[in-house]
């Protein structure tokens, strides 16, 4: 038998990756469930153990499974933050502009406002208002910064959409971790007042006003 060339090996690996994904779906496996052994997959797919190992390694690197030596491979909880983290790193390397992140935040947080009002999440809005009220007592730049981050993250989390929260949390975290933001205490106090105006518009069910206030608030971010 002729040796498998590089192109064929890559094709086999890709095929096995797709077959393992199909197996996970067909068997309705959930987070924490254990996958069959490498040997079992080798027999199922008719490939070498090294190809199966490479496929599992790829699935681990992309966050689908976690492999523990001596125990096997297990399905992970759904989490796209690692994937987005790599994406934003490459985006930054390729001269990404912070204004693009600001635009993304406006799009996502405006969508969150629509969804929260549609669901009538008054409990979440009450909690959000309490957070804003508490942030008025901040004294240092660090305290104001943390309160600012918490407001925007809680706004996104109030949608109660797990996938949406994972996607948007990464964007918000990335933005606030950059070195572009330089605000004074007076500017943070103004931002806190704007947070309150956004929440009050949402409590009234006025999505358009809330989104207009949010857009102006984010566009005024000092970067």
DRENZALUM-534075 format. One record per atom (N, C-alpha, C): chain; z, x, y. Coordinates in steps of 0.001 Angstrom, whole numbers, always signed. Atoms other than C-alpha are relative to their C-alpha. Layout:
<recs>
A,Z,X,Y .
...
</recs>
This chain:
<recs>
A,+0,+845,-1201 .
A,+0,+0,+0 .
A,+0,+876,+1245 .
A,+77,-773,-1231 .
A,-970,+1342,+3437 .
A,+1230,-247,+858 .
A,-1162,+177,-874 .
A,+1871,+1939,+5927 .
A,-304,-1006,+1115 .
A,+164,+983,-1074 .
A,+2433,-746,+8554 .
A,-150,+747,+1318 .
A,+174,-702,-1273 .
A,+1008,+449,+11892 .
A,+877,-629,+1082 .
A,-897,+424,-1075 .
A,+2824,+46,+15210 .
A,-316,-1409,+473 .
A,+407,+1323,-486 .
A,+813,-2987,+16329 .
A,+424,-1092,-966 .
A,-371,+1000,+1010 .
A,+1385,-4824,+13063 .
A,+1517,-176,-45 .
A,-1452,+76,+45 .
A,+5091,-3968,+13140 .
A,+526,-845,+1165 .
A,-406,+787,-1158 .
A,+5441,-5409,+16655 .
A,-302,-1470,-216 .
A,+389,+1379,+289 .
A,+3607,-8525,+15514 .
A,+961,-628,-1002 .
A,-956,+492,+983 .
A,+5928,-8871,+12500 .
A,+1345,-314,+649 .
A,-1269,+186,-693 .
A,+8980,-8463,+14708 .
A,-41,-1285,+831 .
A,+143,+1197,-828 .
A,+7711,-11142,+17104 .
A,+12,-1256,-850 .
A,+56,+1153,+902 .
A,+6984,-13483,+14204 .
A,+1386,-328,-538 .
A,-1339,+215,+547 .
A,+10461,-12999,+12715 .
A,+945,-552,+1072 .
A,-823,+520,-1101 .
A,+12094,-13595,+16101 .
A,-212,-1508,+133 .
A,+312,+1427,-130 .
A,+10293,-16931,+16366 .
A,+485,-796,-1210 .
A,-439,+681,+1213 .
A,+11120,-17809,+12749 .
A,+1518,-189,-13 .
A,-1458,+130,-60 .
A,+14828,-17120,+13294 .
A,+388,-1082,+1006 .
A,-263,+1048,-992 .
A,+14796,-19283,+16419 .
A,-277,-1375,-594 .
A,+355,+1272,+632 .
A,+13053,-22028,+14467 .
A,+1058,-398,-1030 .
A,-1047,+264,+996 .
A,+15651,-21707,+11694 .
A,+1257,-546,+690 .
A,-1193,+435,-736 .
A,+18481,-22077,+14235 .
A,-146,-1458,+438 .
A,+240,+1376,-465 .
A,+16918,-25245,+15643 .
A,-52,-970,-1181 .
A,+156,+881,+1163 .
A,+15954,-26723,+12256 .
A,+1345,-277,-678 .
A,-1312,+149,+653 .
A,+19458,-26131,+10893 .
A,+1062,-552,+953 .
A,-892,+561,-1029 .
A,+20987,-27479,+14131 .
A,+1276,+830,+151 .
A,-1144,-894,-165 .
A,+23222,-24445,+14452 .
A,+510,-54,+1441 .
A,-642,+55,-1308 .
A,+25663,-24397,+17362 .
A,+742,+1304,+277 .
A,-760,-1196,-382 .
A,+27683,-21791,+19239 .
A,+1135,+253,-985 .
A,-1042,-371,+950 .
A,+29950,-19928,+16854 .
A,-442,-36,-1443 .
A,+498,+56,+1377 .
A,+27883,-20701,+13756 .
A,-578,+1358,-414 .
A,+465,-1281,+518 .
A,+26990,-17750,+11551 .
A,-1410,-117,-550 .
A,+1349,-51,+544 .
A,+23416,-16809,+10745 .
A,+34,+561,-1424 .
A,+96,-629,+1320 .
A,+22298,-15879,+7233 .
A,-20,+1522,+133 .
A,-21,-1466,-18 .
A,+22527,-12196,+6296 .
A,-1407,+564,+189 .
A,+1296,-671,-131 .
A,+19762,-9695,+6979 .
A,-781,-98,-1311 .
A,+655,+51,+1313 .
A,+19033,-9672,+3252 .
A,-608,-1376,-254 .
A,+513,+1356,+189 .
A,+18641,-13450,+3199 .
A,-1260,-217,+818 .
A,+1180,+147,-859 .
A,+16218,-13369,+6146 .
A,-1169,+816,-556 .
A,+1042,-835,+598 .
A,+14317,-10557,+4432 .
A,-714,-755,-1117 .
A,+577,+773,+1104 .
A,+13780,-12777,+1390 .
A,-717,-1248,+521 .
A,+599,+1220,-549 .
A,+13016,-15878,+3484 .
A,-1365,+267,+622 .
A,+1209,-258,-783 .
A,+10341,-14232,+5629 .
A,-935,+1015,-637 .
A,+867,-940,+700 .
A,+8984,-11648,+3193 .
A,-316,+1249,+801 .
A,+195,-1214,-782 .
A,+9456,-8697,+5544 .
A,+1093,+997,-356 .
A,-1004,-1027,+292 .
A,+11426,-5477,+5450 .
A,+1296,-288,+762 .
A,-1305,+195,-637 .
A,+15088,-5371,+6354 .
A,+25,+598,+1411 .
A,+23,-632,-1321 .
A,+14347,-3053,+9293 .
A,-648,-915,+1034 .
A,+643,+946,-928 .
A,+12047,-5678,+10846 .
A,+979,-1108,+374 .
A,-1012,+1030,-263 .
A,+14774,-8321,+10490 .
A,+1069,+543,+942 .
A,-1039,-618,-836 .
A,+17269,-5918,+12034 .
A,-488,+131,+1451 .
A,+564,-121,-1350 .
A,+14963,-5291,+14996 .
A,-58,-1368,+687 .
A,+76,+1362,-564 .
A,+14478,-9048,+15476 .
A,+1387,-465,+441 .
A,-1372,+387,-340 .
A,+18231,-9655,+15431 .
A,+514,+792,+1197 .
A,-399,-837,-1132 .
A,+18750,-6760,+17842 .
A,-582,-563,+1298 .
A,+630,+617,-1175 .
A,+16292,-8389,+20239 .
A,+745,-1267,+403 .
A,-712,+1245,-281 .
A,+18079,-11728,+19954 .
A,+1388,+267,+572 .
A,-1304,-361,-553 .
A,+21376,-9993,+20653 .
A,-145,+480,+1441 .
A,+219,-528,-1352 .
A,+20002,-8168,+23697 .
A,-344,-1094,+1000 .
A,+347,+1109,-886 .
A,+18712,-11448,+25115 .
A,+1065,-1084,+22 .
A,-1142,+904,-106 .
A,+22047,-13168,+24576 .
A,+20,-1185,-938 .
A,+56,+1140,+913 .
A,+21094,-15535,+21760 .
A,+1102,+98,-1055 .
A,-1011,-192,+1042 .
A,+23417,-14037,+19151 .
A,+898,+1184,+353 .
A,-876,-1164,-60 .
A,+26322,-11622,+18889 .
A,+174,+518,-1417 .
A,-117,-596,+1329 .
A,+26355,-9230,+15947 .
A,+1261,+846,-82 .
A,-1226,-767,+225 .
A,+29652,-7877,+14641 .
A,-119,+720,-1331 .
A,+151,-786,+1225 .
A,+29558,-5068,+12114 .
A,+984,-473,-1072 .
A,-821,+436,+1115 .
A,+30829,-6238,+8761 .
A,+209,-1499,-65 .
A,-188,+1454,-35 .
A,+30841,-9893,+9798 .
A,-1313,-767,+101 .
A,+1287,+668,-115 .
A,+27249,-10742,+10673 .
A,-328,-418,+1425 .
A,+482,+463,-1309 .
A,+25428,-12487,+13529 .
A,+426,-1443,+227 .
A,-491,+1336,-358 .
A,+26790,-15555,+15336 .
A,-697,-504,+1257 .
A,+650,+622,-1149 .
A,+25217,-17993,+17781 .
A,+924,+49,+1210 .
A,-779,-53,-1234 .
A,+26366,-17515,+21371 .
A,+27,-1350,+709 .
A,+22,+1116,-944 .
A,+27331,-20128,+23934 .
A,-1233,+187,+885 .
A,+1156,-108,-895 .
A,+24381,-20943,+26196 .
A,+443,+619,+1319 .
A,-321,-679,-1246 .
A,+24492,-18567,+29131 .
A,-1203,+848,+415 .
A,+1196,-707,-447 .
A,+21532,-17347,+31150 .
A,+304,+1035,+1077 .
A,-358,-900,-1089 .
A,+23475,-15161,+33559 .
A,-494,+1420,-236 .
A,+484,-1353,+281 .
A,+22544,-11905,+31791 .
A,-1487,+120,+289 .
A,+1446,+4,-242 .
A,+18873,-12830,+31935 .
A,-292,+3,+1495 .
A,+206,+65,-1443 .
A,+19079,-13741,+35616 .
A,+448,+1283,+678 .
A,-481,-1251,-575 .
A,+21055,-10596,+36353 .
A,-1081,+1074,-86 .
A,+1099,-963,+165 .
A,+18214,-8491,+34957 .
A,-1153,-345,+938 .
A,+1084,+445,-872 .
A,+15704,-10579,+36897 .
A,+271,+422,+1442 .
A,-315,-327,-1386 .
A,+17511,-10065,+40213 .
A,+17,+1504,+243 .
A,+56,-1452,-140 .
A,+17856,-6354,+39571 .
A,-1437,+451,+218 .
A,+1412,-366,-140 .
A,+14092,-6043,+39098 .
A,-577,-516,+1313 .
A,+441,+575,-1278 .
A,+13525,-8328,+42097 .
A,+406,+914,+1149 .
A,-487,-882,-1051 .
A,+15642,-6013,+44238 .
A,-764,+1327,-15 .
A,+740,-1256,+132 .
A,+13910,-2889,+42910 .
A,-1396,-129,+593 .
A,+1357,+236,-486 .
A,+10560,-4443,+43832 .
A,-8,-603,+1406 .
A,-45,+339,-1428 .
A,+11530,-4908,+47491 .
A,+212,-1489,+269 .
A,-336,+1394,-272 .
A,+12919,-8428,+47235 .
A,+722,-136,+1331 .
A,-591,+244,-1313 .
A,+13984,-9902,+50569 .
A,+1162,-981,-111 .
A,-1180,+857,+57 .
A,+17410,-11448,+51139 .
A,-316,-1409,+491 .
A,+390,+1323,-490 .
A,+15693,-14307,+52976 .
A,-455,-902,-1141 .
A,+420,+784,+1169 .
A,+14248,-15396,+49626 .
A,+1214,-626,-694 .
A,-1219,+519,+607 .
A,+17780,-15780,+48250 .
A,+587,-1116,+850 .
A,-481,+1063,-889 .
A,+18801,-17793,+51298 .
A,-779,-1289,-234 .
A,+842,+1186,+242 .
A,+15867,-20146,+50689 .
A,+344,-656,-1334 .
A,-381,+530,+1310 .
A,+16817,-20504,+47012 .
A,+1324,-745,+83 .
A,-1290,+656,-141 .
A,+20387,-21342,+47976 .
A,-144,-1366,+672 .
A,+213,+1283,-681 .
A,+19207,-24064,+50349 .
A,-587,-1027,-967 .
A,+647,+907,+951 .
A,+16985,-25570,+47648 .
A,+1007,-514,-1029 .
A,-935,+383,+1063 .
A,+19680,-25548,+44948 .
A,+1197,-782,+530 .
A,-1184,+694,-509 .
A,+22639,-26583,+47090 .
A,-362,-1367,+580 .
A,+469,+1313,-459 .
A,+20599,-29389,+48665 .
A,-170,-943,-1192 .
A,+131,+801,+1218 .
A,+19781,-30592,+45159 .
A,+1369,-429,-512 .
A,-1360,+319,+427 .
A,+23487,-30436,+44337 .
A,+559,-1153,+822 .
A,-471,+1093,-873 .
A,+24267,-32661,+47325 .
A,-576,-1333,-454 .
A,+646,+1242,+473 .
A,+21738,-35259,+46142 .
A,+644,-485,-1292 .
A,-534,+371,+1311 .
A,+23158,-35196,+42616 .
A,+1446,-481,+94 .
A,-1413,+391,-148 .
A,+26816,-35407,+43668 .
A,+102,-1396,+603 .
A,-18,+1324,-641 .
A,+26125,-38385,+45928 .
A,-542,-1054,-960 .
A,+563,+945,+967 .
A,+23974,-40037,+43253 .
A,+1024,-383,-1050 .
A,-1022,+256,+1017 .
A,+26803,-39685,+40732 .
A,+1291,-572,+591 .
A,-1208,+485,-690 .
A,+29367,-40776,+43344 .
A,+1233,+778,-454 .
A,-1086,-858,+465 .
A,+31595,-37810,+42452 .
A,+1085,+146,+1082 .
A,-999,-3,-1060 .
A,+34349,-38748,+44892 .
A,+1186,+906,-321 .
A,-1102,-888,+377 .
A,+36963,-36827,+42898 .
A,-323,+1444,+350 .
A,+416,-1358,-320 .
A,+34970,-33636,+43329 .
A,-48,+220,+1513 .
A,+61,-124,-1459 .
A,+34424,-34320,+47031 .
A,+1405,+103,+597 .
A,-1387,-91,-456 .
A,+38164,-34850,+47497 .
A,+536,+1413,-225 .
A,-419,-1366,+304 .
A,+38818,-31509,+45797 .
A,-658,+998,+951 .
A,+739,-884,-900 .
A,+36144,-29869,+47938 .
A,+611,-35,+1404 .
A,-618,+134,-1324 .
A,+37750,-31231,+51105 .
A,+1353,+713,+43 .
A,-1284,-696,+77 .
A,+41159,-29928,+49996 .
A,-208,+1517,+114 .
A,+287,-1432,-50 .
A,+39626,-26487,+49502 .
A,-326,+439,+1429 .
A,+356,-325,-1381 .
A,+38160,-26553,+52994 .
A,+1242,-10,+886 .
A,-1243,+86,-783 .
A,+41485,-27670,+54488 .
A,+877,+1230,-235 .
A,-813,-1172,+330 .
A,+43268,-24857,+52669 .
A,-568,+1276,+625 .
A,+629,-1221,-526 .
A,+40745,-22291,+53889 .
A,+254,+189,+1488 .
A,-322,-130,-1425 .
A,+41755,-23038,+57484 .
A,+1205,+911,+208 .
A,-1203,-828,-104 .
A,+44940,-21115,+56747 .
A,-269,+1473,-306 .
A,+332,-1395,+291 .
A,+43090,-17911,+55853 .
A,+303,+879,+1207 .
A,-358,-927,-1072 .
A,+44163,-14881,+57861 .
A,-929,+1216,+61 .
A,+806,-1225,+38 .
A,+42068,-11931,+56731 .
A,-1464,-298,-295 .
A,+1421,+131,+315 .
A,+38340,-11366,+56363 .
A,-213,-253,-1481 .
A,+138,+151,+1445 .
A,+38776,-11079,+52587 .
A,+346,-1414,-438 .
A,-391,+1372,+340 .
A,+40574,-14434,+52393 .
A,-1087,-995,+401 .
A,+1073,+887,-446 .
A,+37846,-16136,+54431 .
A,-1235,+149,-886 .
A,+1165,-260,+863 .
A,+35159,-14503,+52317 .
A,+157,-698,-1349 .
A,-257,+632,+1291 .
A,+36749,-15706,+49077 .
A,-83,-1522,+119 .
A,+40,+1453,-214 .
A,+37145,-19231,+50506 .
A,-1436,-478,+183 .
A,+1409,+338,-224 .
A,+33505,-19237,+51589 .
A,-747,-53,-1326 .
A,+639,-44,+1315 .
A,+32325,-18222,+48119 .
A,+443,-1204,-843 .
A,-552,+1087,+816 .
A,+34627,-20789,+46473 .
A,-592,-1344,+403 .
A,+568,+1271,-454 .
A,+33260,-23617,+48629 .
A,-1386,-212,-583 .
A,+1387,+153,+454 .
A,+29638,-22987,+47732 .
A,-88,-94,-1523 .
A,+14,+83,+1467 .
A,+30380,-22422,+44034 .
A,+504,-1365,-468 .
A,-536,+1306,+415 .
A,+32453,-25598,+43808 .
A,-995,-1114,+301 .
A,+1040,+984,-315 .
A,+29679,-27553,+45515 .
A,-1012,-87,-1140 .
A,+955,-38,+1108 .
A,+27315,-26462,+42732 .
A,+618,-505,-1300 .
A,-691,+417,+1227 .
A,+29879,-27013,+39973 .
A,+262,-1498,-28 .
A,-281,+1436,-74 .
A,+30479,-30566,+41191 .
A,-1125,-854,-565 .
A,+1100,+753,+626 .
A,+27093,-31568,+39744 .
A,+307,-302,-1461 .
A,-383,+169,+1403 .
A,+28667,-31238,+36283 .
A,-1181,+217,-945 .
A,+1171,-334,+815 .
A,+25343,-29899,+34970 .
A,+129,+1466,-399 .
A,-343,-1343,+462 .
A,+26122,-26857,+32840 .
A,-1116,+1011,+247 .
A,+1116,-930,-175 .
A,+22660,-25268,+32940 .
A,-232,+278,+1479 .
A,+183,-149,-1435 .
A,+22286,-25887,+36663 .
A,+1073,+913,+582 .
A,-1117,-800,-504 .
A,+25709,-24346,+37289 .
A,-201,+1471,-353 .
A,+223,-1387,+415 .
A,+24854,-21211,+35296 .
A,-1087,+655,+844 .
A,+1107,-547,-781 .
A,+21570,-20722,+37145 .
A,+418,+269,+1438 .
A,-329,-110,-1413 .
A,+22931,-21341,+40612 .
A,+1192,+922,+253 .
A,-1158,-881,-163 .
A,+26207,-19485,+40084 .
A,-442,+1451,+88 .
A,+503,-1367,-29 .
A,+24268,-16306,+39403 .
A,-616,+317,+1352 .
A,+642,-208,-1296 .
A,+22259,-16724,+42602 .
A,+1039,+136,+1103 .
A,-1057,-47,-1015 .
A,+25344,-17427,+44703 .
A,+794,+1291,-111 .
A,-759,-1233,+212 .
A,+27259,-14536,+43149 .
A,-785,+1206,+481 .
A,+837,-1127,-405 .
A,+24361,-12158,+43687 .
A,-47,+105,+1520 .
A,+99,-4,-1458 .
A,+24050,-13186,+47332 .
A,+1274,+552,+636 .
A,-1259,-405,-619 .
A,+27724,-12719,+48137 .
A,+425,+1410,-394 .
A,-335,-1365,+398 .
A,+27870,-9402,+46294 .
A,-848,+1047,+710 .
A,+842,-942,-734 .
A,+25177,-7864,+48478 .
A,+766,+558,+1186 .
A,-640,-642,-1150 .
A,+26032,-5648,+51404 .
A,-560,-527,+1317 .
A,+658,+498,-1208 .
A,+24070,-7774,+53863 .
A,+934,-823,+891 .
A,-822,+960,-723 .
A,+26866,-10119,+54918 .
A,+1071,+706,+824 .
A,-991,-574,-899 .
A,+28869,-9042,+57939 .
A,+421,-1088,+976 .
A,-472,+1082,-854 .
A,+30917,-11821,+59528 .
A,+1392,+320,+539 .
A,-1314,-166,-605 .
A,+33867,-11787,+61888 .
A,+873,-1191,-395 .
A,-896,+1111,+285 .
A,+36929,-14013,+61506 .
A,-425,-1241,+785 .
A,+459,+1141,-805 .
A,+35636,-16216,+64348 .
A,-1208,-675,-656 .
A,+1186,+552,+654 .
A,+32340,-16645,+62496 .
A,+380,-717,-1291 .
A,-464,+673,+1212 .
A,+34149,-17499,+59267 .
A,+696,-1318,+340 .
A,-657,+1240,-425 .
A,+36236,-20077,+61137 .
A,-1037,-1058,+344 .
A,+1096,+921,-313 .
A,+33015,-21635,+62435 .
A,-642,-502,-1300 .
A,+587,+383,+1286 .
A,+31631,-21608,+58879 .
A,+884,-1018,-711 .
A,-947,+940,+611 .
A,+34779,-23390,+57660 .
A,-155,-1386,+609 .
A,+219,+1277,-686 .
A,+34241,-26092,+60270 .
A,-1294,-654,-480 .
A,+1277,+519,+497 .
A,+30652,-26455,+59052 .
A,+143,-522,-1427 .
A,-285,+480,+1354 .
A,+31884,-26781,+55455 .
A,+576,-1417,+52 .
A,-645,+1305,-123 .
A,+34048,-29700,+56541 .
A,-999,-1068,+413 .
A,+1020,+956,-441 .
A,+31141,-31409,+58315 .
A,-920,-395,-1153 .
A,+860,+281,+1164 .
A,+29017,-31108,+55163 .
A,+699,-964,-957 .
A,-752,+854,+921 .
A,+31736,-32643,+52984 .
A,+162,-1407,+577 .
A,-192,+1321,-623 .
A,+32392,-35482,+55450 .
A,-1286,-823,-55 .
A,+1277,+715,+104 .
A,+28683,-36376,+55483 .
A,-225,-475,-1427 .
A,+151,+382,+1401 .
A,+28713,-36418,+51665 .
A,+921,-1167,-355 .
A,-949,+1095,+257 .
A,+31805,-38642,+51570 .
A,-569,-1323,+512 .
A,+621,+1199,-572 .
A,+29889,-41098,+53765 .
A,-1267,-411,-756 .
A,+1207,+301,+771 .
A,+27009,-40949,+51293 .
A,-1280,+321,+737 .
A,+1169,-342,-809 .
A,+24668,-39506,+53916 .
A,-567,+1343,-460 .
A,+546,-1226,+588 .
A,+22707,-36988,+51855 .
A,-868,+765,+982 .
A,+916,-676,-923 .
A,+20115,-36256,+54540 .
A,+764,+776,+1064 .
A,-806,-696,-1000 .
A,+22739,-35395,+57133 .
A,+698,+1213,-616 .
A,-694,-1094,+677 .
A,+24681,-33280,+54644 .
A,-950,+1166,-269 .
A,+971,-1059,+300 .
A,+21545,-31363,+53643 .
A,-461,+701,+1276 .
A,+385,-615,-1274 .
A,+20564,-30795,+57282 .
A,+1089,+951,+487 .
A,-1128,-846,-389 .
A,+24035,-29438,+58026 .
A,+72,+1247,-871 .
A,-28,-1127,+934 .
A,+23922,-27250,+54909 .
A,-1105,+1003,+326 .
A,+1141,-876,-292 .
A,+20484,-25879,+55780 .
A,+280,+847,+1240 .
A,-310,-741,-1222 .
A,+21564,-24930,+59281 .
A,+1126,+1015,-249 .
A,-1142,-865,+324 .
A,+24806,-23473,+57916 .
A,-466,+1264,-727 .
A,+459,-1148,+771 .
A,+23028,-21200,+55415 .
A,-957,+860,+826 .
A,+952,-766,-835 .
A,+20257,-20214,+57842 .
A,+706,+816,+1069 .
A,-764,-716,-1011 .
A,+22916,-19133,+60329 .
A,+812,+1151,-585 .
A,-728,-1110,+625 .
A,+24383,-16709,+57794 .
A,-442,+1323,+600 .
A,+296,-1271,-652 .
A,+24598,-13329,+59443 .
A,-323,+1046,-1053 .
A,+429,-1004,+987 .
A,+22575,-10924,+57314 .
A,-743,+1144,+686 .
</recs>
